[in-house]
Amino acid sequence: MTTEEKNGVSAKRIGPLKTVGQVLSEMGRVYREARRKEIGTADAGRFMAMLTAIRQAVEGDDVDRRLAALEQRNNPGGAEN
């Protein structure tokens, strides 16, 4: 018996969480499962907190990549003004 089975939590497969859209889809799935009483509200709250942290990290990484691309575009040679 897995830890999840002992705790009454299903071990469902989830997709990748590499984009904000993917994280939001997972958040929607957790919400729907909680509404259908497939998972408890305490578990849903914990999952949502983790997913919120992941979403914020993904957003921060996206901002960093966009900023780096803008800096490279505005200063392709790397020389400072």
N, C-alpha and C positions, 0 to 999 in steps of 0.2 A: 504494500500500500504506500502510495506517495504521500508526501507532506500535504499536498493540495487535497488529496482524498481524505486524509485524516482531519483536515480543517474544514472540509465541506466546500472547498473552492474548486471550481472546474479548471482543468488545465487545458484551456482552449488555445489553439494556435492563433497568433496574431500576425499581421503582416509587418512589413518594415515600418519604422517610425523615423524616416529620414527627411520628410518634408512636413511643413505645418499642416498641409491638407491631410496627410496620412495620420498625423496625430489627432486632428479634429475628427476624422472618421472613426478612429478608435474610441475617442471620447463619446461620440454619438452611440457607438455600439454598447459601451458600458452603461450609458444613460438608459438606453432601451432595455437592456437586460435587468437593470434595477427596477424599472417601471413594471416589467413583466414578472418581477419577483424571482428571477432566475439567479440573481446574486443578492446578497444582503446589502442594505444601505451602508453599513460600516465598511464592507469591502469596496463598494462602489466609491465611497468617499476617499478611501486610501488610493484606489486606482486613479481616480481623477486628480488627486494631489500629485501623484507620480507623473501622470500624463501632462499636467500643467507645467511641471518642472522640465520635462522633456521638450514641450512646446517652446518654452522660453529659451532653452539652450539652442534649439534649432533656429529660432528667430535670431538669436545673437550671432550664431555662426553665419547665417545668411547675410546679416548686416556687415559682418567682418569681411566676407567674400566680396560683397558689392563695393564696399569702401576701398578695398585693395584694388579692385578692377578700375574704379574711378581714379585712384591715385596713379595707377600704372598708365592709364590713358592720358592723364594730364601731365605726366612726367615720365615719358617712356625711357629716357636715357638714365634716369636715376639721379641726375644732377640736381642739387638743391638750388633754389633761387636766392 
